[in-house]
Amino acid sequence: MADLDQQIEQARARLRDLQARASKQRRRDETRKKIIYGAALQEHLEQLEASKREATLAWLHRRITRPSDRRFLGLSGSARSYDQQE
């Protein structure tokens, strides 16, 4: 019986390990997707005429709400102040 209990515990440990690996892979995939979309958006912005580029950037800036992200990007104020402009 102890043998079976040990095998069950080993199987549970393998399952936990596989679940952790799957979760880590999902996070990597999500990060990669964000990088790819971000690069595509940057390329698109570079090709827009100035007024459309400014409007698109303003739209993006309104959606960046985390204060540390706004500071990193050099955006002033909070995203709420931008929402009121729409």
Secondary structure as UniProt FT lines:
FT   HELIX           2..47
FT   HELIX           50..63
FT   HELIX           67..72
FT   TURN            73..74
FT   HELIX           79..83
FT   TURN            84..85
//
